[in-house]
Amino acid sequence: MKTIKTLQTLAIAILFIGFTSCESDDDNGPSRDAVESKLVENLAAPQTGGQGQPVGGDFTKFDFSTGMETTSETDWDIAFRGTTIAINGGITTGTTDEPVRNGNAAAAITTGTFNSVTNIEGLTFTQDADTAFAVPTGSDNGWYNYNFATNVVSPIPGKILIIKTRDDRYAKIEILSYYLNQDSSDPAGGRNYTFNYRYNPNENETSFE
């Protein structure tokens, strides 16, 4: 009887170990955060001056990790003032009132539809420098065209901004409008950005899928 009980106990132990092993085999490693898609509407980016006068005023900073505008000196990725876009990487350009760079952000511009850009393959990233922004300024140089006849700023169709964030994540941006409520018929409503973005919150992952 003792021998039978001993064998039964041993069989149960082996069975338990087997189930424990199966549970471990189901572990696929650390979880992955989902890629996020959002629409930002009417992000105000005012400036002072212009029309031949010196341009100034604070940049409006945006943080992809929270999906919100921020006033933080450090926790921001991209910043807007008028038609100028700064990133939190590189050095100051010498522009009045621009934010200090203290992150590792960089930018690239590619051509395609928002959905067709699925990763950063083949892109060259640059940071803000002492003579230029990583996202070029001026009509037809970067993300927009300026119509001198109508005084309208229009996003260039098919221009997608790719941002490497301050902490080595990636986001893609499609700027839809520069005007309040996307109404370009009222020039006074300018300097209000509406844009789509898709953000991968996983460090060093280069896919937007």
N, C-alpha and C positions, 0 to 999 in steps of 0.2 A: 504493500500500500504506500509506503514512504517513497518507493521508487516511482510509482505512478504520479503521486502528488508533485514530486520533484520535477518530473518531465512536463507536467502540466504548467507548473510555475515557469519553467524555462521557455516553454512555447509562448506563453503570454508575454514574457519579457522580450522575446525576439519580435513578436508581432508589434509591440509598442515601439520598439526601436525602428521597425520598418515604417510605421506611420510617421514617426518623427522625421525620418529621413525624407519622406515624400513631401512633408510640409516645407522643409528647407529647400527642396528642389524647385518649389513653386515660387520662391523669392527671386524676383527679377531685378533686384538692385534698387537704388534710391528712386523715388518717384520723380516725375518730370512735370514741371508747371506748364499749364496750357498756354499756347500763344494767344494773345489778346488783340482784338480788333475794336477800334472805337472811332467815333466821329466827334471832333471838337468843333464847336460852333461859336463864332463871334469872340474869338480871343483878341482882346484889344491890344494893339501895339502902337500907342501914340508916340509922337515925337514933337519936339519944339523946332522952330525954324523951318528951313526949306524955302523953295522959291528964290534961290539965290542967297539966302541967309544961312549962317552956320546951323547945322543940325545938332540937336542934343536931346536929353531926356533919358530916363532909365529904360533899359530893355525889359520886356516881359519874358520871364523865364518859365520854362516848362520841364517837368520831371516825368519821364516815361514810366518809372517804377510805380508812381502813384496815379498817373494819368491826369495830373492836375497842374495848374499854374502854381508857382512857388516864389516866395521871396527869400529863400535860403541862399546864402552866399556860396554854398558848396554843393547842395543836392539838386542840381539842375543839369539838363543835357543840352537843351537848345533854347535860344532866346531870340525874340523878335522886337524890332523897332522900325516902324515904317516898312519899307521893302527889304530892309537889311536883316539877315539871319546870322546869328553867332552860335558857336558851339562851345561846349565846356572842354576844350582841349587845345593845346598849343599855347600861344601867347597873345597878348593884347595887340591890336592892330594900330593903335594910336588914335582910334576914334573916340570922340568925346563921350563920356559917361558910360562906356562899355563895361560889362562885368569882368572881374578877374577870372582867369582860367585856372582851375585847380583840379580838373579831372583828366580823363584820358580819351575824351570824345574825338571823333573824326567824322568826315562826311564824304559822300560820293553822290554823283548824279547819274542816273541811268535813264534809258528810254524804253518805254513799253506801257502796257496797261497796268493798273494797280495789281490786278490779280495775276498777271503773267510774270511778275517779278517774284520769284519764289525763294531766292537765296542771293548771296553776295558774290557768287562765282564770277571771276573775271574783272571785278571792280578794284579801282585804286582809290584809297582813302587819303585825305589830306586833313590837316588841322589848321586852325586860324594862325596866321603868321603876322609878322610886324608890318607887312605892306598889303595884306589881302585877307579876306575871309575865305574859309574853305568852301562856302556856298557863294559863288561869285555874285557881285552886285551889278546893277545896271541892266537896262532893257536888253533882252535877248542874250544875256551873258549867263544867266543862271536859271531861275525858275519862272520868270515873268517877262511879259512884253508890256511896254508903255506906249499907248497911242497918243501922240502929241495933239492930234486933231480933236480928240474927245476927252483927253486927260484921264483915260481909263487904264488901270493896271489889270492885266489879265494873265492868269497862270498859263504857261505854255503847255498845250495838250501833250500828254505822253511823257512829261518830265516827272520822274519819281526821285525823291530825295531818300538816300539811304544813310542812316545815322548809326555809327558805333557809339554807344552811350559812354558816359564817364566811367562806368564800371564794367565795361566789356560785354554788354548785351547789344542787340541789334534791333532797329526799328526802320520801317519804310513809311514814307509820307507822300500823300498826294494832296497838294494844295488845291482846293476847289474854288475859293473866292477870297478876295481881299476887301470885301465890302460887307457892311452890316446886313445881316439876313440875306446875304448873297445878292444884293440889289445894287448893281453897278451904275444904275441910272442916277443915283445920288452920290456925287463925288465926296460930299461931306461925310458919308458913311464909310470912307476908306480907312485903312489901317485896322481892320477887323478880320482876322483870319478864320476861315473855316477849312478844315482839312480832315481827311481820313488818315489813320495810321494803324499799322499792325506791328506789335511788339513781342519779341521773344524774350521772356524773363529768365531764361536759362543761360548761365554764364558761358560765353564763347560758342554758343550754338549759332550757326550761320544760316539756318533755314527759317522761312516764315510760314512753314506748314505745321 
